[in-house]
């Protein structure tokens, strides 16, 4: 009996040692994954779909956080600097990135896309926005252009392959699927916004300039490109005139941007009020639902079709 107990204890000890070894092996596997830091949801979505679980992703801008007033903590910046790859949107969207010296590779993705130049009115409002670089003369919301998103996907795929060459085939296959999705999105926007009775969209903050340019509708915004600009009485009067003259039936506003004035205008003019997701960031609720760039852009398309009275 004594020998039997000794054997049982030895077996238990061996099981515990095996569990500890397996746990340590799992930890080592996780730690061996390279870390990629991304600054916007669109970049996060690309990396997530192309790399899947082969990398650790640090989402610099937490879901549910206002992108216009975000400032990373010193702890977060330290984690970012340890990343093997840092992808940031650029085009003046992240003024906080200046002054930091990344140990590893940091890539400004705006260098690989075609940026929409602002007209004089947009640039004037943009200069007064403390959340962007004041001398910027371009619209930073280029992820709402599906061709730009394809270019970014190709660049990210190339960088991921350089980082993790053993996954080259997987990355290329996933990248191809993602680009095909973007091409299909573009075609659906073209087809479904082709014939519309209304030609104008009213927004509180013009983050959809790329969409309006590519799919031939006009945008009137309460605060131009600046999300935090305080609208004047003249701005409010201008918007209400457009509502009356252009047959507008819907006003769009964004999460994370003050919407009290635009809600008041909608109430006073008795028209619909709808959220348009411009994807500067997604809400905590959207993140909980695991919504993707593709899903959100189709939701935006449905809302645009309804607002523009498209066939």
BADODO-531983 format. One record per residue (C-alpha): residue number from 1; x, y, z. Coordinates in nm, 4 decimals, always signed. Example, Ala and Ser with C-alpha at 12.3 -4.5 7.8 and 13.67 -1.06 7.14 Angstrom:
<atoms>
{atom 1,{+1.2300,-0.4500,+0.7800}},
{atom 2,{+1.3670,-0.1060,+0.7140}},
</atoms>
This chain:
<atoms>
{atom 1,{+0.0000,+0.0000,+0.0000}},
{atom 2,{+0.2858,+0.2343,+0.0897}},
{atom 3,{+0.4539,+0.1714,-0.2469}},
{atom 4,{+0.1213,+0.2348,-0.4234}},
{atom 5,{+0.0876,+0.5761,-0.2535}},
{atom 6,{+0.4428,+0.6640,-0.3541}},
{atom 7,{+0.3663,+0.5742,-0.7159}},
{atom 8,{+0.0507,+0.7893,-0.7081}},
{atom 9,{+0.2442,+1.0866,-0.5698}},
{atom 10,{+0.5129,+1.0459,-0.8352}},
{atom 11,{+0.2471,+1.0345,-1.1098}},
{atom 12,{+0.0792,+1.3478,-0.9719}},
{atom 13,{+0.4136,+1.5260,-0.9632}},
{atom 14,{+0.4804,+1.4265,-1.3226}},
{atom 15,{+0.1371,+1.5533,-1.4296}},
{atom 16,{+0.2002,+1.8871,-1.2568}},
{atom 17,{+0.5416,+1.9184,-1.4199}},
{atom 18,{+0.3912,+1.8393,-1.7592}},
{atom 19,{+0.1210,+2.1037,-1.7103}},
{atom 20,{+0.3816,+2.3596,-1.6100}},
{atom 21,{+0.5890,+2.2736,-1.9163}},
{atom 22,{+0.2886,+2.3022,-2.1511}},
{atom 23,{+0.1824,+2.6321,-1.9925}},
{atom 24,{+0.5328,+2.7694,-2.0313}},
{atom 25,{+0.5420,+2.6516,-2.3934}},
{atom 26,{+0.2120,+2.8333,-2.4629}},
{atom 27,{+0.3495,+3.1492,-2.3046}},
{atom 28,{+0.6630,+3.1271,-2.5166}},
{atom 29,{+0.4536,+3.0810,-2.8313}},
{atom 30,{+0.2523,+3.3941,-2.7498}},
{atom 31,{+0.5644,+3.5940,-2.6693}},
{atom 32,{+0.7223,+3.4819,-2.9955}},
{atom 33,{+0.4492,+3.6537,-3.1933}},
{atom 34,{+0.5616,+3.9953,-3.3209}},
{atom 35,{+0.3591,+4.2907,-3.1973}},
{atom 36,{+0.2037,+4.5341,-3.4444}},
{atom 37,{+0.0666,+4.8661,-3.3175}},
{atom 38,{-0.2016,+5.0464,-3.5194}},
{atom 39,{-0.3516,+5.3917,-3.4676}},
{atom 40,{-0.6955,+5.3662,-3.6332}},
{atom 41,{-0.9740,+5.1140,-3.6746}},
{atom 42,{-0.9259,+5.0832,-4.0514}},
{atom 43,{-0.5616,+4.9813,-4.0034}},
{atom 44,{-0.6624,+4.7458,-3.7235}},
{atom 45,{-0.9211,+4.5805,-3.9485}},
{atom 46,{-0.6670,+4.5219,-4.2266}},
{atom 47,{-0.4037,+4.3737,-3.9938}},
{atom 48,{-0.6637,+4.1575,-3.8192}},
{atom 49,{-0.7877,+4.0095,-4.1478}},
{atom 50,{-0.4482,+3.9672,-4.3155}},
{atom 51,{-0.2371,+3.8507,-4.0201}},
{atom 52,{-0.5188,+3.6906,-3.8187}},
{atom 53,{-0.3692,+3.5407,-3.4991}},
{atom 54,{-0.0060,+3.5326,-3.6194}},
{atom 55,{+0.0691,+3.8701,-3.4555}},
{atom 56,{-0.0248,+4.0542,-3.1404}},
{atom 57,{-0.2115,+4.3761,-3.2220}},
{atom 58,{-0.1958,+4.6835,-3.0021}},
{atom 59,{-0.4894,+4.9076,-3.0815}},
{atom 60,{-0.3421,+5.2456,-2.9899}},
{atom 61,{-0.6807,+5.4173,-2.9914}},
{atom 62,{-0.9035,+5.2079,-2.7617}},
{atom 63,{-1.2513,+5.1315,-2.8914}},
{atom 64,{-1.5080,+5.3750,-2.7582}},
{atom 65,{-1.2572,+5.6582,-2.7120}},
{atom 66,{-1.2983,+5.9934,-2.8846}},
{atom 67,{-1.0268,+6.0053,-3.1551}},
{atom 68,{-1.0277,+6.3856,-3.1643}},
{atom 69,{-0.9044,+6.4348,-2.8081}},
{atom 70,{-0.7008,+6.1180,-2.7558}},
{atom 71,{-0.3574,+6.1373,-2.5967}},
{atom 72,{-0.1637,+5.8142,-2.5311}},
{atom 73,{-0.0292,+5.7539,-2.1821}},
{atom 74,{+0.3460,+5.7174,-2.1218}},
{atom 75,{+0.2869,+5.3465,-2.0488}},
{atom 76,{+0.1089,+5.2991,-2.3819}},
{atom 77,{+0.3814,+5.4863,-2.5692}},
{atom 78,{+0.6394,+5.2578,-2.4083}},
{atom 79,{+0.4466,+4.9533,-2.5338}},
{atom 80,{+0.4211,+5.1061,-2.8812}},
{atom 81,{+0.7951,+5.1683,-2.8937}},
{atom 82,{+0.8575,+4.7998,-2.8213}},
{atom 83,{+0.6431,+4.6939,-3.1177}},
{atom 84,{+0.8043,+4.5283,-3.4168}},
{atom 85,{+0.5897,+4.7420,-3.6465}},
{atom 86,{+0.3942,+5.0645,-3.5919}},
{atom 87,{+0.1329,+5.1649,-3.8478}},
{atom 88,{-0.0197,+5.5100,-3.8144}},
{atom 89,{-0.2693,+5.6868,-4.0359}},
{atom 90,{-0.0755,+6.0080,-4.0918}},
{atom 91,{-0.2012,+6.3110,-4.2886}},
{atom 92,{-0.2058,+6.5079,-3.9634}},
{atom 93,{-0.4536,+6.2789,-3.7902}},
{atom 94,{-0.2234,+6.1929,-3.4978}},
{atom 95,{-0.0427,+6.5076,-3.3809}},
{atom 96,{+0.0613,+6.3211,-3.0654}},
{atom 97,{+0.2976,+6.0985,-3.2648}},
{atom 98,{+0.5496,+6.3795,-3.3160}},
{atom 99,{+0.8312,+6.3869,-3.0652}},
{atom 100,{+0.8396,+6.0116,-3.0118}},
{atom 101,{+1.1368,+5.8099,-3.1331}},
{atom 102,{+1.0229,+5.4594,-3.2173}},
{atom 103,{+1.2861,+5.1912,-3.1667}},
{atom 104,{+1.1435,+4.9839,-3.4476}},
{atom 105,{+0.9718,+5.0522,-3.7737}},
{atom 106,{+0.7012,+5.3193,-3.7794}},
{atom 107,{+0.5171,+5.3727,-4.1069}},
{atom 108,{+0.3045,+5.6705,-4.2099}},
{atom 109,{+0.0364,+5.5027,-4.4214}},
{atom 110,{-0.0793,+5.8311,-4.5753}},
{atom 111,{+0.2389,+5.8264,-4.7844}},
{atom 112,{+0.0957,+5.5393,-4.9897}},
{atom 113,{-0.2464,+5.6818,-5.0780}},
{atom 114,{-0.3977,+5.9591,-5.2868}},
{atom 115,{-0.5143,+6.2328,-5.0520}},
{atom 116,{-0.8046,+6.4656,-5.1220}},
{atom 117,{-0.6955,+6.8290,-5.1202}},
{atom 118,{-0.9151,+7.0671,-4.9258}},
{atom 119,{-1.0838,+7.3610,-5.0886}},
{atom 120,{-1.0331,+7.7081,-4.9384}},
{atom 121,{-1.3385,+7.6902,-4.7116}},
{atom 122,{-1.2462,+7.3508,-4.5714}},
{atom 123,{-0.8850,+7.4497,-4.5162}},
{atom 124,{-0.9880,+7.7591,-4.3222}},
{atom 125,{-1.1915,+7.5563,-4.0738}},
{atom 126,{-0.9210,+7.2905,-4.0621}},
{atom 127,{-0.6583,+7.5416,-3.9516}},
{atom 128,{-0.8591,+7.6208,-3.6393}},
{atom 129,{-0.8817,+7.2582,-3.5335}},
{atom 130,{-0.6264,+7.1816,-3.2648}},
{atom 131,{-0.6672,+6.8075,-3.3179}},
{atom 132,{-0.4882,+6.8069,-3.6535}},
{atom 133,{-0.1711,+6.9588,-3.7910}},
{atom 134,{-0.2566,+7.3205,-3.8614}},
{atom 135,{-0.0673,+7.3409,-4.1903}},
{atom 136,{-0.2377,+7.0376,-4.3381}},
{atom 137,{-0.4188,+7.0979,-4.6661}},
{atom 138,{-0.5555,+6.7470,-4.7106}},
{atom 139,{-0.8480,+6.5448,-4.5833}},
{atom 140,{-0.7096,+6.2781,-4.3450}},
{atom 141,{-1.0145,+6.0472,-4.3713}},
{atom 142,{-0.8716,+5.8571,-4.6694}},
{atom 143,{-0.9857,+5.5168,-4.5390}},
{atom 144,{-1.3324,+5.6012,-4.6781}},
{atom 145,{-1.1847,+5.5683,-5.0267}},
{atom 146,{-1.1852,+5.1989,-5.1187}},
{atom 147,{-0.8991,+5.2391,-5.3668}},
{atom 148,{-0.6864,+5.3937,-5.0942}},
{atom 149,{-0.7779,+5.1061,-4.8649}},
{atom 150,{-0.6576,+4.8602,-5.1308}},
{atom 151,{-0.3235,+5.0408,-5.1517}},
{atom 152,{-0.2867,+5.0375,-4.7752}},
{atom 153,{-0.3715,+4.6667,-4.7647}},
{atom 154,{-0.0956,+4.5864,-5.0159}},
{atom 155,{+0.1608,+4.7885,-4.8194}},
{atom 156,{+0.0616,+4.6320,-4.4874}},
{atom 157,{+0.0752,+4.2843,-4.6427}},
{atom 158,{+0.4275,+4.3498,-4.7678}},
{atom 159,{+0.5395,+4.4756,-4.4246}},
{atom 160,{+0.3820,+4.1770,-4.2495}},
{atom 161,{+0.5624,+3.9361,-4.4838}},
{atom 162,{+0.8935,+4.1098,-4.4082}},
{atom 163,{+0.8138,+4.0768,-4.0395}},
{atom 164,{+0.6891,+3.7164,-4.0512}},
{atom 165,{+0.8105,+3.5570,-4.3774}},
{atom 166,{+0.6955,+3.2050,-4.2820}},
{atom 167,{+0.3343,+3.3244,-4.3218}},
{atom 168,{+0.3916,+3.4710,-4.6696}},
{atom 169,{+0.1420,+3.2465,-4.8500}},
{atom 170,{-0.1264,+3.2926,-4.5836}},
{atom 171,{-0.0837,+3.6699,-4.5816}},
{atom 172,{-0.1054,+3.6918,-4.9597}},
{atom 173,{-0.4207,+3.4800,-4.9687}},
{atom 174,{-0.5872,+3.6829,-4.6933}},
{atom 175,{-0.4809,+4.0072,-4.8579}},
{atom 176,{-0.6340,+3.8987,-5.1881}},
{atom 177,{-0.9666,+3.8222,-5.0162}},
{atom 178,{-0.9626,+4.1572,-4.8384}},
{atom 179,{-0.8950,+4.3495,-5.1599}},
{atom 180,{-1.1737,+4.1589,-5.3370}},
{atom 181,{-1.4056,+4.2653,-5.0548}},
{atom 182,{-1.3036,+4.6302,-5.1057}},
{atom 183,{-1.3606,+4.6052,-5.4812}},
{atom 184,{-1.7071,+4.4640,-5.4206}},
{atom 185,{-1.7836,+4.7450,-5.1756}},
{atom 186,{-1.6807,+5.0031,-5.4342}},
{atom 187,{-1.9018,+4.8438,-5.6990}},
{atom 188,{-2.2003,+4.8320,-5.4650}},
{atom 189,{-2.1588,+5.2000,-5.3754}},
{atom 190,{-2.1399,+5.2898,-5.7462}},
{atom 191,{-2.4452,+5.0850,-5.8387}},
{atom 192,{-2.6671,+5.1755,-5.5450}},
{atom 193,{-2.5893,+5.5490,-5.5418}},
{atom 194,{-2.6153,+5.5899,-5.9193}},
{atom 195,{-2.9742,+5.7173,-5.9479}},
{atom 196,{-3.0900,+5.9316,-5.6559}},
{atom 197,{-3.3525,+6.2062,-5.6203}},
{atom 198,{-3.1583,+6.4017,-5.3582}},
{atom 199,{-2.8025,+6.5125,-5.4362}},
{atom 200,{-2.6979,+6.6546,-5.1008}},
{atom 201,{-2.6142,+6.5187,-4.7563}},
{atom 202,{-2.6110,+6.7284,-4.4382}},
{atom 203,{-2.3510,+6.6373,-4.1731}},
{atom 204,{-2.2251,+6.8027,-3.8578}},
{atom 205,{-1.8586,+6.7329,-3.9466}},
{atom 206,{-1.7386,+6.6631,-4.2991}},
{atom 207,{-1.5555,+6.3341,-4.2639}},
{atom 208,{-1.7139,+6.1885,-4.5790}},
{atom 209,{-1.5497,+6.4011,-4.8465}},
{atom 210,{-1.3943,+6.0987,-5.0169}},
{atom 211,{-1.7307,+5.9253,-5.0455}},
{atom 212,{-1.9060,+6.2334,-5.1824}},
{atom 213,{-1.6304,+6.2876,-5.4396}},
{atom 214,{-1.6241,+5.9258,-5.5550}},
{atom 215,{-1.9996,+5.8722,-5.5705}},
{atom 216,{-2.1194,+6.2099,-5.6960}},
{atom 217,{-2.3211,+6.3617,-5.4133}},
{atom 218,{-2.2683,+6.6915,-5.2327}},
{atom 219,{-2.1979,+6.7504,-4.8649}},
{atom 220,{-2.2978,+7.0459,-4.6518}},
{atom 221,{-2.1443,+7.0412,-4.3059}},
{atom 222,{-2.2132,+7.2468,-3.9986}},
{atom 223,{-1.8493,+7.2721,-3.8921}},
{atom 224,{-1.6469,+7.1915,-4.2027}},
{atom 225,{-1.3634,+6.9458,-4.1457}},
{atom 226,{-1.3160,+7.0459,-3.7842}},
{atom 227,{-1.5100,+6.8182,-3.5463}},
{atom 228,{-1.4868,+7.0593,-3.2533}},
{atom 229,{-1.5525,+7.3954,-3.4198}},
{atom 230,{-1.8394,+7.5906,-3.2695}},
{atom 231,{-2.0987,+7.6664,-3.5391}},
{atom 232,{-2.2089,+8.0265,-3.5740}},
{atom 233,{-2.5639,+8.1503,-3.6230}},
{atom 234,{-2.4720,+8.2006,-3.9884}},
{atom 235,{-2.3712,+7.8332,-4.0169}},
{atom 236,{-2.7006,+7.7189,-3.8654}},
{atom 237,{-2.9010,+7.9441,-4.0977}},
{atom 238,{-2.7070,+7.8140,-4.3990}},
{atom 239,{-2.7779,+7.4509,-4.3084}},
{atom 240,{-3.1496,+7.5163,-4.2536}},
{atom 241,{-3.1727,+7.6856,-4.5945}},
{atom 242,{-3.0130,+7.3839,-4.7639}},
{atom 243,{-3.2613,+7.1558,-4.5901}},
{atom 244,{-3.5527,+7.3574,-4.7269}},
{atom 245,{-3.4147,+7.4167,-5.0759}},
{atom 246,{-3.2555,+7.0777,-5.1550}},
{atom 247,{-3.5192,+6.8342,-5.0325}},
{atom 248,{-3.2948,+6.6987,-4.7574}},
{atom 249,{-3.4767,+6.4499,-4.5327}},
{atom 250,{-3.1912,+6.3305,-4.3094}},
{atom 251,{-2.9121,+6.4874,-4.1056}},
{atom 252,{-2.6098,+6.2754,-4.0189}},
{atom 253,{-2.3969,+6.3058,-3.7083}},
{atom 254,{-2.1037,+6.1050,-3.5750}},
{atom 255,{-2.0265,+5.9331,-3.2511}},
{atom 256,{-1.7618,+6.1156,-3.0435}},
{atom 257,{-1.8569,+6.4530,-3.1979}},
{atom 258,{-2.0849,+6.7024,-3.0236}},
{atom 259,{-2.4290,+6.6659,-3.1805}},
{atom 260,{-2.6492,+6.8976,-2.9713}},
{atom 261,{-2.6787,+7.1675,-3.2413}},
{atom 262,{-2.7403,+6.9247,-3.5269}},
{atom 263,{-3.0052,+6.7444,-3.3194}},
{atom 264,{-3.1751,+7.0770,-3.2529}},
{atom 265,{-3.1758,+7.1578,-3.6266}},
{atom 266,{-3.3288,+6.8177,-3.7062}},
{atom 267,{-3.6012,+6.8752,-3.4495}},
{atom 268,{-3.6783,+7.2268,-3.5712}},
{atom 269,{-3.6958,+7.1197,-3.9364}},
{atom 270,{-3.8775,+6.7922,-3.8603}},
{atom 271,{-3.6371,+6.5655,-4.0502}},
{atom 272,{-3.4650,+6.2370,-3.9667}},
{atom 273,{-3.1504,+6.2203,-3.7544}},
{atom 274,{-2.9082,+5.9347,-3.8243}},
{atom 275,{-2.5613,+5.8276,-3.7098}},
{atom 276,{-2.3020,+5.7960,-3.9864}},
{atom 277,{-1.9982,+5.5912,-3.8889}},
{atom 278,{-1.6970,+5.7619,-4.0447}},
{atom 279,{-1.4650,+5.5039,-3.8822}},
{atom 280,{-1.2285,+5.7422,-3.7094}},
{atom 281,{-1.2966,+5.4944,-3.4318}},
{atom 282,{-1.5752,+5.2559,-3.3432}},
{atom 283,{-1.7866,+5.2578,-3.0293}},
{atom 284,{-1.7464,+5.0092,-2.7466}},
{atom 285,{-2.0812,+4.8576,-2.8462}},
{atom 286,{-1.9668,+4.8105,-3.2066}},
{atom 287,{-1.6467,+4.6489,-3.0820}},
{atom 288,{-1.8456,+4.4111,-2.8599}},
{atom 289,{-2.0442,+4.3061,-3.1683}},
{atom 290,{-1.7137,+4.2448,-3.3536}},
{atom 291,{-1.8260,+4.4648,-3.6416}},
{atom 292,{-1.5827,+4.4858,-3.9304}},
{atom 293,{-1.4949,+4.7640,-4.1731}},
{atom 294,{-1.6983,+4.5809,-4.4380}},
{atom 295,{-2.0110,+4.5502,-4.2228}},
{atom 296,{-2.0008,+4.9128,-4.1121}},
{atom 297,{-1.9489,+5.0433,-4.4648}},
{atom 298,{-2.2524,+4.8472,-4.5864}},
{atom 299,{-2.4547,+4.9967,-4.3016}},
{atom 300,{-2.3355,+5.3416,-4.4139}},
{atom 301,{-2.4396,+5.2609,-4.7707}},
{atom 302,{-2.7931,+5.1714,-4.6614}},
{atom 303,{-2.8198,+5.4996,-4.4718}},
{atom 304,{-2.6907,+5.7019,-4.7685}},
{atom 305,{-2.9361,+5.5325,-5.0061}},
{atom 306,{-3.2233,+5.6210,-4.7764}},
{atom 307,{-3.1106,+5.9818,-4.7264}},
{atom 308,{-3.0484,+6.0419,-5.0974}},
{atom 309,{-3.3683,+5.8628,-5.2044}},
{atom 310,{-3.1818,+5.6306,-5.4395}},
{atom 311,{-3.3573,+5.3718,-5.6526}},
</atoms>
